[in-house]
Amino acid sequence: MAEHDPDQPPDRPVADLPVSGRFDGVEHRFPIRVYFEDTDLSGVVYHANYLRFMERARSDMLRLAGIDQRGAHDAGDGAYAITALAIRYRAPAKLDDALVVVSRLIQVRAASVDIQQRVMCGAEILTTAEVTAALVGASGRPRRQPKQWIEAFERLVWPRVEQGDEGK
């Protein structure tokens, strides 16, 4: 796969780079502020915008894990496509709320990964989702993920069961 590092252009100070979130153990945490454009007429976040928040968090989680989606796409090696999505809305977010999208890798397969996500405001869970992302080639058919990507994902699977601890 081709290498592309959008965080390392030579002419940009680190302070000018977009927020990418961070890993806390194997969980990725991605902060988001609710802006007026995210809300609907009733003043709460429009339901489809939670999907946008989660997409941003997934993309940055993958990048921080070492998955070069843009490099793969530019080289013609494929791109991730969402093949399954289940979402549950529990409570609304409102204008100016400081949210965090928490993402966990649940399962890794040859051509796909399952990711669990939740949007939180403080300790309150607002939205939960289960997402399957599959790597597809230019034909739109699934293709195997690169070995180094699978290895990176396997280090982040939740819950991590260490070898020899399976029965505990």
MITORTOR-829008 format. One record per residue: residue number from 1; residue in three letters; x, y, z of N, C-alpha, C, CB in turn. Coordinates in nm, 2 decimals, decimal comma. Glycine has a CB too. Layout:
REM residues N
R|n|res|n.u|n.v|n.w|ca.u|ca.v|ca.w|c.u|c.v|c.w|cb.u|cb.v|cb.w
R|NUM|ALA|X|Y|Z|X|Y|Z|X|Y|Z|X|Y|Z;
...
This chain:
REM residues 168
R|n|res|n.u|n.v|n.w|ca.u|ca.v|ca.w|c.u|c.v|c.w|cb.u|cb.v|cb.w
R|1|MET|0,08|-0,12|0,00|0,00|0,00|0,00|0,09|0,12|0,00|-0,10|0,00|0,12;
R|2|ALA|0,04|0,23|-0,06|0,12|0,35|-0,07|0,12|0,42|0,07|0,06|0,45|-0,18;
R|3|GLU|0,22|0,50|0,09|0,23|0,57|0,22|0,19|0,72|0,20|0,37|0,57|0,27;
R|4|HIS|0,10|0,77|0,28|0,06|0,91|0,28|0,04|0,95|0,43|-0,07|0,92|0,20;
R|5|ASP|0,10|1,06|0,47|0,10|1,11|0,60|0,04|1,25|0,61|0,23|1,09|0,68;
R|6|PRO|-0,09|1,27|0,62|-0,15|1,40|0,61|-0,11|1,49|0,73|-0,30|1,39|0,60;
R|7|ASP|-0,06|1,43|0,84|-0,02|1,50|0,96|0,12|1,56|0,95|-0,04|1,42|1,08;
R|8|GLN|0,19|1,53|0,85|0,33|1,57|0,85|0,37|1,66|0,73|0,42|1,45|0,85;
R|9|PRO|0,29|1,75|0,68|0,33|1,84|0,58|0,44|1,93|0,64|0,21|1,92|0,52;
R|10|PRO|0,55|1,95|0,56|0,66|2,03|0,62|0,63|2,17|0,66|0,77|2,02|0,52;
R|11|ASP|0,53|2,23|0,60|0,50|2,37|0,62|0,39|2,40|0,72|0,48|2,44|0,49;
R|12|ARG|0,35|2,30|0,80|0,23|2,33|0,89|0,28|2,31|1,04|0,12|2,24|0,86;
R|13|PRO|0,26|2,40|1,12|0,28|2,38|1,27|0,18|2,28|1,32|0,28|2,52|1,34;
R|14|VAL|0,23|2,20|1,42|0,14|2,10|1,48|0,01|2,16|1,53|0,22|2,03|1,59;
R|15|ALA|0,02|2,28|1,59|-0,10|2,35|1,65|-0,21|2,38|1,54|-0,06|2,48|1,71;
R|16|ASP|-0,17|2,38|1,41|-0,27|2,41|1,31|-0,33|2,28|1,25|-0,20|2,48|1,19;
R|17|LEU|-0,29|2,16|1,30|-0,35|2,04|1,25|-0,48|2,01|1,31|-0,25|1,92|1,28;
R|18|PRO|-0,58|1,95|1,24|-0,71|1,91|1,30|-0,69|1,82|1,42|-0,80|1,85|1,19;
R|19|VAL|-0,79|1,82|1,51|-0,80|1,73|1,62|-0,82|1,59|1,57|-0,90|1,78|1,72;
R|20|SER|-0,74|1,50|1,61|-0,76|1,36|1,57|-0,81|1,27|1,68|-0,63|1,30|1,52;
R|21|GLY|-0,84|1,32|1,79|-0,88|1,23|1,90|-0,76|1,17|1,96|-0,98|1,13|1,86;
R|22|ARG|-0,78|1,06|2,04|-0,67|0,99|2,11|-0,71|0,86|2,15|-0,61|1,07|2,23;
R|23|PHE|-0,62|0,77|2,16|-0,65|0,64|2,22|-0,63|0,64|2,37|-0,56|0,53|2,16;
R|24|ASP|-0,73|0,58|2,44|-0,72|0,56|2,58|-0,73|0,41|2,60|-0,84|0,64|2,66;
R|25|GLY|-0,61|0,35|2,61|-0,60|0,20|2,60|-0,64|0,16|2,46|-0,70|0,14|2,70;
R|26|VAL|-0,74|0,08|2,44|-0,78|0,04|2,31|-0,91|0,12|2,26|-0,82|-0,11|2,30;
R|27|GLU|-0,96|0,21|2,34|-1,07|0,29|2,29|-1,02|0,42|2,23|-1,16|0,33|2,41;
R|28|HIS|-1,08|0,46|2,12|-1,05|0,59|2,06|-1,15|0,69|2,10|-1,04|0,58|1,90;
R|29|ARG|-1,11|0,81|2,15|-1,19|0,91|2,20|-1,18|1,03|2,11|-1,16|0,95|2,35;
R|30|PHE|-1,29|1,08|2,05|-1,29|1,19|1,95|-1,38|1,30|2,00|-1,32|1,14|1,81;
R|31|PRO|-1,33|1,42|2,04|-1,42|1,53|2,08|-1,48|1,60|1,97|-1,34|1,62|2,17;
R|32|ILE|-1,61|1,64|1,99|-1,68|1,72|1,89|-1,77|1,82|1,96|-1,77|1,62|1,80;
R|33|ARG|-1,77|1,94|1,91|-1,86|2,05|1,96|-1,98|2,05|1,87|-1,79|2,19|1,97;
R|34|VAL|-2,10|2,07|1,93|-2,22|2,09|1,85|-2,24|2,23|1,81|-2,35|2,04|1,93;
R|35|TYR|-2,24|2,25|1,68|-2,26|2,39|1,62|-2,40|2,40|1,57|-2,16|2,41|1,50;
R|36|PHE|-2,44|2,53|1,54|-2,58|2,56|1,49|-2,61|2,47|1,37|-2,59|2,71|1,46;
R|37|GLU|-2,51|2,46|1,28|-2,54|2,38|1,16|-2,57|2,23|1,18|-2,41|2,39|1,07;
R|38|ASP|-2,54|2,18|1,30|-2,57|2,04|1,33|-2,71|2,02|1,38|-2,47|2,00|1,44;
R|39|THR|-2,78|2,13|1,42|-2,91|2,11|1,48|-3,02|2,13|1,38|-2,92|2,22|1,59;
R|40|ASP|-3,14|2,08|1,42|-3,26|2,10|1,34|-3,34|2,21|1,40|-3,34|1,97|1,33;
R|41|LEU|-3,46|2,23|1,34|-3,55|2,33|1,38|-3,59|2,33|1,53|-3,68|2,33|1,30;
R|42|SER|-3,58|2,21|1,59|-3,62|2,20|1,74|-3,50|2,23|1,83|-3,67|2,07|1,77;
R|43|GLY|-3,38|2,25|1,77|-3,26|2,29|1,85|-3,18|2,17|1,90|-3,31|2,37|1,97;
R|44|VAL|-3,21|2,05|1,85|-3,13|1,94|1,89|-3,05|1,89|1,76|-3,22|1,82|1,95;
R|45|VAL|-2,95|1,81|1,78|-2,87|1,76|1,67|-2,96|1,67|1,58|-2,75|1,67|1,72;
R|46|TYR|-2,96|1,71|1,45|-3,04|1,63|1,35|-2,98|1,49|1,35|-3,02|1,70|1,21;
R|47|HIS|-3,07|1,39|1,34|-3,04|1,25|1,36|-2,92|1,20|1,26|-3,16|1,16|1,34;
R|48|ALA|-2,92|1,25|1,14|-2,82|1,20|1,05|-2,68|1,26|1,08|-2,85|1,25|0,91;
R|49|ASN|-2,67|1,36|1,16|-2,54|1,42|1,19|-2,46|1,33|1,29|-2,56|1,56|1,25;
R|50|TYR|-2,53|1,25|1,37|-2,46|1,16|1,45|-2,38|1,06|1,37|-2,56|1,07|1,54;
R|51|LEU|-2,43|1,02|1,25|-2,35|0,94|1,16|-2,23|1,01|1,11|-2,44|0,90|1,04;
R|52|ARG|-2,24|1,14|1,08|-2,12|1,22|1,04|-2,02|1,23|1,15|-2,17|1,36|1,00;
R|53|PHE|-2,07|1,25|1,28|-1,97|1,25|1,39|-1,90|1,12|1,40|-2,05|1,28|1,52;
R|54|MET|-1,97|1,01|1,39|-1,91|0,88|1,40|-1,82|0,85|1,29|-2,02|0,77|1,41;
R|55|GLU|-1,85|0,89|1,17|-1,76|0,87|1,05|-1,63|0,94|1,07|-1,83|0,93|0,92;
R|56|ARG|-1,63|1,07|1,12|-1,51|1,14|1,15|-1,43|1,07|1,25|-1,54|1,28|1,20;
R|57|ALA|-1,49|1,02|1,36|-1,42|0,95|1,47|-1,36|0,82|1,41|-1,52|0,92|1,58;
R|58|ARG|-1,43|0,74|1,33|-1,38|0,62|1,27|-1,26|0,65|1,19|-1,49|0,54|1,19;
R|59|SER|-1,27|0,75|1,10|-1,16|0,78|1,01|-1,04|0,82|1,08|-1,20|0,89|0,92;
R|60|ASP|-1,05|0,90|1,19|-0,93|0,94|1,26|-0,88|0,82|1,35|-0,96|1,05|1,35;
R|61|MET|-0,97|0,74|1,40|-0,92|0,62|1,47|-0,84|0,53|1,38|-1,04|0,54|1,53;
R|62|LEU|-0,88|0,51|1,26|-0,81|0,42|1,17|-0,67|0,49|1,14|-0,89|0,40|1,04;
R|63|ARG|-0,67|0,62|1,11|-0,55|0,68|1,08|-0,45|0,68|1,19|-0,57|0,83|1,04;
R|64|LEU|-0,50|0,70|1,32|-0,41|0,69|1,43|-0,36|0,55|1,46|-0,48|0,74|1,56;
R|65|ALA|-0,43|0,45|1,41|-0,39|0,31|1,43|-0,29|0,27|1,32|-0,52|0,22|1,42;
R|66|GLY|-0,27|0,36|1,22|-0,17|0,33|1,12|-0,23|0,29|0,99|-0,08|0,23|1,16;
R|67|ILE|-0,36|0,30|0,97|-0,43|0,26|0,85|-0,43|0,39|0,76|-0,58|0,21|0,88;
R|68|ASP|-0,37|0,37|0,64|-0,36|0,49|0,55|-0,46|0,47|0,44|-0,21|0,49|0,48;
R|69|GLN|-0,58|0,52|0,47|-0,70|0,51|0,38|-0,67|0,59|0,25|-0,82|0,55|0,44;
R|70|ARG|-0,62|0,71|0,26|-0,60|0,79|0,14|-0,49|0,73|0,05|-0,56|0,93|0,18;
R|71|GLY|-0,38|0,68|0,11|-0,28|0,62|0,04|-0,33|0,50|-0,04|-0,16|0,58|0,13;
R|72|ALA|-0,41|0,41|0,03|-0,46|0,29|-0,04|-0,55|0,33|-0,15|-0,54|0,21|0,07;
R|73|HIS|-0,64|0,43|-0,13|-0,73|0,48|-0,23|-0,65|0,54|-0,35|-0,83|0,58|-0,18;
R|74|ASP|-0,56|0,62|-0,32|-0,48|0,68|-0,43|-0,40|0,58|-0,51|-0,38|0,79|-0,37;
R|75|ALA|-0,36|0,47|-0,45|-0,28|0,37|-0,52|-0,37|0,27|-0,59|-0,19|0,29|-0,42;
R|76|GLY|-0,51|0,29|-0,57|-0,60|0,19|-0,64|-0,62|0,06|-0,56|-0,56|0,17|-0,78;
R|77|ASP|-0,58|0,06|-0,43|-0,58|-0,06|-0,35|-0,71|-0,08|-0,28|-0,47|-0,06|-0,25;
R|78|GLY|-0,80|0,02|-0,29|-0,93|0,00|-0,23|-0,97|0,11|-0,13|-0,94|-0,13|-0,16;
R|79|ALA|-1,09|0,10|-0,08|-1,14|0,19|0,02|-1,24|0,12|0,11|-1,20|0,32|-0,05;
R|80|TYR|-1,26|0,17|0,23|-1,36|0,11|0,32|-1,50|0,16|0,28|-1,33|0,15|0,46;
R|81|ALA|-1,59|0,07|0,29|-1,73|0,10|0,27|-1,81|0,04|0,38|-1,79|0,04|0,13;
R|82|ILE|-1,91|0,11|0,43|-2,00|0,06|0,54|-2,09|-0,04|0,48|-2,07|0,18|0,61;
R|83|THR|-2,09|-0,16|0,53|-2,17|-0,27|0,48|-2,29|-0,30|0,58|-2,09|-0,39|0,45;
R|84|ALA|-2,28|-0,26|0,70|-2,38|-0,28|0,80|-2,38|-0,17|0,90|-2,37|-0,42|0,87;
R|85|LEU|-2,49|-0,13|0,95|-2,50|-0,02|1,05|-2,63|-0,04|1,13|-2,50|0,12|0,98;
R|86|ALA|-2,62|-0,04|1,26|-2,73|-0,04|1,35|-2,71|0,07|1,45|-2,75|-0,18|1,42;
R|87|ILE|-2,81|0,16|1,46|-2,79|0,28|1,54|-2,91|0,30|1,64|-2,77|0,41|1,46;
R|88|ARG|-2,88|0,34|1,76|-2,99|0,37|1,86|-2,97|0,50|1,92|-2,99|0,26|1,97;
R|89|TYR|-3,08|0,58|1,91|-3,08|0,72|1,97|-3,14|0,71|2,11|-3,15|0,82|1,88;
R|90|ARG|-3,07|0,76|2,21|-3,12|0,75|2,34|-3,16|0,89|2,40|-3,01|0,69|2,43;
R|91|ALA|-3,08|0,99|2,37|-3,11|1,13|2,42|-3,05|1,23|2,32|-3,05|1,15|2,56;
R|92|PRO|-3,11|1,35|2,31|-3,06|1,44|2,21|-2,94|1,52|2,26|-3,17|1,54|2,17;
R|93|ALA|-2,85|1,56|2,17|-2,75|1,66|2,20|-2,80|1,80|2,15|-2,61|1,63|2,12;
R|94|LYS|-2,75|1,90|2,21|-2,80|2,04|2,18|-2,69|2,13|2,15|-2,88|2,09|2,30;
R|95|LEU|-2,72|2,24|2,09|-2,63|2,35|2,05|-2,52|2,37|2,16|-2,70|2,48|2,02;
R|96|ASP|-2,40|2,37|2,12|-2,28|2,40|2,21|-2,24|2,29|2,30|-2,31|2,53|2,29;
R|97|ASP|-2,31|2,17|2,30|-2,27|2,06|2,38|-2,13|2,01|2,34|-2,37|1,94|2,37;
R|98|ALA|-2,05|1,98|2,43|-1,92|1,92|2,41|-1,94|1,77|2,42|-1,81|1,97|2,51;
R|99|LEU|-1,92|1,70|2,30|-1,95|1,56|2,29|-1,82|1,48|2,28|-2,04|1,52|2,17;
R|100|VAL|-1,82|1,35|2,30|-1,71|1,27|2,26|-1,76|1,14|2,20|-1,62|1,23|2,39;
R|101|VAL|-1,70|1,10|2,09|-1,74|0,98|2,02|-1,63|0,88|2,06|-1,74|0,99|1,86;
R|102|VAL|-1,68|0,77|2,13|-1,59|0,66|2,18|-1,61|0,54|2,08|-1,62|0,62|2,33;
R|103|SER|-1,50|0,50|2,03|-1,50|0,39|1,93|-1,42|0,27|1,98|-1,45|0,44|1,79;
R|104|ARG|-1,47|0,15|1,95|-1,40|0,03|1,99|-1,40|-0,07|1,87|-1,46|-0,03|2,12;
R|105|LEU|-1,29|-0,13|1,84|-1,29|-0,24|1,75|-1,34|-0,36|1,82|-1,15|-0,26|1,68;
R|106|ILE|-1,44|-0,43|1,76|-1,50|-0,55|1,82|-1,45|-0,67|1,76|-1,65|-0,54|1,81;
R|107|GLN|-1,44|-0,67|1,62|-1,40|-0,79|1,55|-1,32|-0,76|1,43|-1,52|-0,88|1,52;
R|108|VAL|-1,22|-0,84|1,39|-1,14|-0,82|1,27|-1,16|-0,94|1,19|-0,99|-0,79|1,30;
R|109|ARG|-1,19|-0,93|1,06|-1,20|-1,04|0,97|-1,11|-1,01|0,85|-1,34|-1,06|0,92;
R|110|ALA|-1,09|-1,10|0,76|-1,00|-1,08|0,64|-1,03|-0,95|0,56|-1,01|-1,20|0,55;
R|111|ALA|-1,15|-0,92|0,54|-1,19|-0,81|0,46|-1,26|-0,70|0,53|-1,27|-0,85|0,34;
R|112|SER|-1,29|-0,72|0,66|-1,38|-0,62|0,73|-1,34|-0,61|0,88|-1,52|-0,65|0,71;
R|113|VAL|-1,40|-0,50|0,94|-1,39|-0,48|1,08|-1,52|-0,44|1,14|-1,28|-0,37|1,12;
R|114|ASP|-1,55|-0,48|1,26|-1,67|-0,44|1,33|-1,63|-0,34|1,43|-1,75|-0,56|1,39;
R|115|ILE|-1,70|-0,22|1,44|-1,67|-0,12|1,53|-1,79|-0,08|1,61|-1,61|0,01|1,45;
R|116|GLN|-1,78|-0,07|1,74|-1,89|-0,02|1,82|-1,86|0,12|1,86|-1,90|-0,11|1,95;
R|117|GLN|-1,96|0,21|1,85|-1,94|0,35|1,87|-2,05|0,40|1,96|-1,93|0,43|1,75;
R|118|ARG|-2,02|0,50|2,05|-2,12|0,57|2,13|-2,08|0,72|2,13|-2,12|0,51|2,27;
R|119|VAL|-2,18|0,80|2,12|-2,17|0,94|2,13|-2,21|0,98|2,28|-2,25|1,02|2,02;
R|120|MET|-2,13|1,05|2,35|-2,15|1,08|2,49|-2,15|1,23|2,51|-2,05|1,01|2,58;
R|121|CYS|-2,22|1,28|2,61|-2,21|1,41|2,66|-2,19|1,40|2,81|-2,35|1,50|2,63;
R|122|GLY|-2,06|1,42|2,85|-2,03|1,39|2,99|-2,04|1,23|3,00|-2,12|1,46|3,09;
R|123|ALA|-2,10|1,19|3,11|-2,12|1,05|3,13|-2,24|0,99|3,07|-2,13|1,02|3,28;
R|124|GLU|-2,33|1,07|3,00|-2,45|1,03|2,94|-2,43|0,98|2,80|-2,55|1,14|2,94;
R|125|ILE|-2,48|0,86|2,77|-2,47|0,80|2,64|-2,59|0,85|2,56|-2,47|0,64|2,64;
R|126|LEU|-2,56|0,92|2,45|-2,67|0,98|2,37|-2,71|0,89|2,25|-2,63|1,11|2,31;
R|127|THR|-2,61|0,82|2,19|-2,63|0,74|2,07|-2,53|0,63|2,07|-2,62|0,82|1,94;
R|128|THR|-2,58|0,51|2,03|-2,49|0,39|2,02|-2,50|0,34|1,87|-2,51|0,28|2,12;
R|129|ALA|-2,39|0,28|1,82|-2,40|0,22|1,69|-2,30|0,10|1,68|-2,37|0,33|1,58;
R|130|GLU|-2,34|0,01|1,60|-2,25|-0,10|1,56|-2,23|-0,09|1,41|-2,32|-0,25|1,60;
R|131|VAL|-2,11|-0,08|1,36|-2,07|-0,06|1,23|-1,98|-0,16|1,17|-2,01|0,08|1,21;
R|132|THR|-2,01|-0,21|1,05|-1,91|-0,30|0,98|-1,86|-0,22|0,86|-1,98|-0,43|0,94;
R|133|ALA|-1,73|-0,21|0,85|-1,66|-0,15|0,74|-1,58|-0,26|0,67|-1,57|-0,03|0,79;
R|134|ALA|-1,60|-0,27|0,54|-1,53|-0,37|0,46|-1,44|-0,30|0,36|-1,64|-0,46|0,38;
R|135|LEU|-1,33|-0,35|0,34|-1,24|-0,30|0,23|-1,28|-0,35|0,10|-1,09|-0,34|0,26;
R|136|VAL|-1,31|-0,26|0,01|-1,35|-0,30|-0,13|-1,26|-0,25|-0,23|-1,50|-0,25|-0,15;
R|137|GLY|-1,24|-0,32|-0,34|-1,16|-0,28|-0,45|-1,24|-0,19|-0,54|-1,10|-0,40|-0,53;
R|138|ALA|-1,18|-0,15|-0,65|-1,24|-0,06|-0,75|-1,37|-0,12|-0,81|-1,14|-0,03|-0,87;
R|139|SER|-1,37|-0,25|-0,81|-1,49|-0,32|-0,86|-1,61|-0,32|-0,77|-1,46|-0,47|-0,90;
R|140|GLY|-1,58|-0,28|-0,64|-1,69|-0,28|-0,54|-1,70|-0,41|-0,46|-1,82|-0,24|-0,60;
R|141|ARG|-1,61|-0,50|-0,50|-1,61|-0,63|-0,43|-1,52|-0,63|-0,31|-1,58|-0,75|-0,53;
R|142|PRO|-1,55|-0,70|-0,20|-1,46|-0,71|-0,09|-1,32|-0,76|-0,13|-1,52|-0,79|0,02;
R|143|ARG|-1,22|-0,71|-0,06|-1,08|-0,76|-0,08|-1,02|-0,77|0,06|-1,00|-0,67|-0,17;
R|144|ARG|-0,92|-0,85|0,07|-0,85|-0,87|0,19|-0,78|-0,74|0,23|-0,74|-0,98|0,18;
R|145|GLN|-0,78|-0,72|0,36|-0,71|-0,60|0,42|-0,56|-0,64|0,42|-0,76|-0,57|0,56;
R|146|PRO|-0,47|-0,54|0,41|-0,33|-0,57|0,42|-0,30|-0,63|0,55|-0,25|-0,44|0,39;
R|147|LYS|-0,20|-0,72|0,55|-0,16|-0,79|0,68|-0,12|-0,69|0,79|-0,04|-0,88|0,65;
R|148|GLN|-0,05|-0,58|0,76|-0,02|-0,48|0,86|-0,14|-0,41|0,92|0,08|-0,38|0,80;
R|149|TRP|-0,24|-0,40|0,84|-0,36|-0,34|0,89|-0,43|-0,43|0,99|-0,46|-0,30|0,78;
R|150|ILE|-0,44|-0,56|0,95|-0,50|-0,66|1,04|-0,43|-0,67|1,17|-0,51|-0,80|0,97;
R|151|GLU|-0,29|-0,66|1,16|-0,21|-0,67|1,28|-0,24|-0,55|1,37|-0,06|-0,68|1,25;
R|152|ALA|-0,25|-0,43|1,31|-0,28|-0,31|1,39|-0,42|-0,32|1,45|-0,27|-0,18|1,30;
R|153|PHE|-0,52|-0,37|1,38|-0,65|-0,39|1,44|-0,65|-0,49|1,55|-0,75|-0,43|1,33;
R|154|GLU|-0,58|-0,60|1,53|-0,58|-0,70|1,63|-0,53|-0,65|1,77|-0,50|-0,82|1,59;
R|155|ARG|-0,44|-0,56|1,76|-0,38|-0,50|1,89|-0,49|-0,41|1,96|-0,26|-0,41|1,86;
R|156|LEU|-0,59|-0,37|1,89|-0,69|-0,28|1,94|-0,83|-0,34|1,97|-0,71|-0,16|1,85;
R|157|VAL|-0,84|-0,47|1,94|-0,98|-0,54|1,96|-1,02|-0,53|2,11|-0,97|-0,68|1,91;
R|158|TRP|-1,15|-0,50|2,13|-1,21|-0,49|2,26|-1,30|-0,61|2,28|-1,28|-0,36|2,28;
R|159|PRO|-1,31|-0,68|2,39|-1,21|-0,68|2,50|-1,09|-0,76|2,45|-1,26|-0,73|2,63;
R|160|ARG|-0,97|-0,72|2,49|-0,85|-0,79|2,46|-0,84|-0,91|2,55|-0,73|-0,69|2,47;
R|161|VAL|-0,83|-1,02|2,50|-0,81|-1,15|2,57|-0,66|-1,19|2,55|-0,91|-1,26|2,54;
R|162|GLU|-0,58|-1,19|2,65|-0,44|-1,23|2,63|-0,43|-1,38|2,62|-0,35|-1,17|2,75;
R|163|GLN|-0,34|-1,43|2,55|-0,32|-1,57|2,53|-0,30|-1,63|2,67|-0,20|-1,60|2,44;
R|164|GLY|-0,37|-1,74|2,70|-0,36|-1,80|2,83|-0,46|-1,75|2,93|-0,22|-1,78|2,89;
R|165|ASP|-0,53|-1,64|2,90|-0,63|-1,58|2,99|-0,77|-1,62|2,94|-0,62|-1,43|2,99;
R|166|GLU|-0,79|-1,70|2,84|-0,92|-1,72|2,78|-1,02|-1,78|2,88|-0,91|-1,82|2,66;
R|167|GLY|-0,97|-1,86|2,97|-1,06|-1,93|3,07|-1,09|-1,85|3,19|-1,01|-2,06|3,11;
R|168|LYS|-1,03|-1,73|3,21|-1,04|-1,65|3,33|-1,16|-1,56|3,33|-0,92|-1,57|3,36;
